Amino acid sequence: MLLSQGVFAEDLQEMEWEVFVSQAKKEIRMSDELMITGDCLMIRMNTHLIEYKMWGSNLRRRVDGQGHELILQQVKTAAFEPVLQGVRIDVSDTFGQGYSVLIRTPVEGNSDGT
């Protein structure tokens, strides 16, 4: 069975999105601090600073200002919005598809254990 190039590319985008969400959830939930400045999501985890930011038509991940991991490709827009105890990530790709996820950090209990 032959698939068109467009269908294959869209399926690949979906897989990339799932991998990105899985990694972002893990890092955000383990974070000490979340910061959003413009089009950049910064996650402080222990002594490391992880950045997710647009780079051309890609979403790039860097750690401590080093590296060049293209976590999502063929991205038209990416937006990070702070929400109570977390972040909302909205991405649209060059194929006209939109993706969105809301990731919350664990809520720490009060000093009385609640």
N, C-alpha and C positions, 0 to 999 in steps of 0.2 A: 504494500500500500504506500503510495506516495503522498507526502504532505506538502502543502505550500510553504514557502519560506516564511511567510507572515505568521502562520499558525505555529510553526516551530519556534520562531522568535518570541511570540507571546507566551508560549509554554515555558520557555527558558526564563523569561521575565518573572513569571509566577514562582518558579523555583528559586530564583535569586531573591525575590521578596521574602519567601518563607525562611530562607537561611539568614537574611538580614534581620528579620523580626526576632528569630530565635536568639541570635547573638546580642542584639540590642536589649532584649528582655533580660538576659542573663547579666549583662553589664550594668544596666540601670538598676536592677533589683539588688545588686551587690555594691552599688555606689555609695560613697560618702556624701557626695554633693552633685547636683545637676545644675548646669548653667546654660542659658541660651543667649547668644548674642548674634543678632541678625540671622544669617542663614547657617549658623554653626551651633551644633549641640555638643557641649563639653561635659564629660562624665569624669568626676574625680573618684578614683578607686585606689585606696591605700595611698601610695606615693606616686601613682601614675595619673596622667591626664589623657583621656581618650577623646578624640575629636571626630565628629561626623560632619562633613561639609561638602558642598557641591564643588566639583572640579571639572570644568567643561561640562560635558553631558553625562557625568558620572557622579556618584556619591562616594566620597573617599573617606577611609578610616585611617587615622594616624594615632600613634601612641607616643606621648612625650615629644611631639613635634617631629617624630621620625617615622619613616615608612611611607608606603604608597599602596594601600590595599583598596582596590576598586571594589566596593561592596555591592553597588548597584550600577548597572550600565544602561545607556539609552534613557536617561532621566531628563525630563523637560523641566520640572520644578520639584523642589523639596522644601517643606516648611516644618519647623519645629515650634510647638506652642506649649508653654507651661500650663499645666493643670494642677489641681490640688493633689499633692503627693505623687506627681509624675509628669509625663510629657505625652503630647499627641503628635504623631508624625504623619504627615500627608505627603504623598509622592504621586506625581503624574509622569507617565512615560511618553516616549515619542510615538507610541502606537495609539495614544488616546485613552489608555487605561488609567484609572485612578486607584490608589491603594491608601489605606489609612489604618493606623493602629493606635490604641491608647495603652500606654504602659505605666503602671503605678509601682511606686516603691513600697516596700513593706512598711506598714504603720507600726511604729514602736509603741509599746504599752506605756502607761503612766507609771510613775514611781511606785505606786501601790500594787503594781502587777497586772492592772487591767488594760 
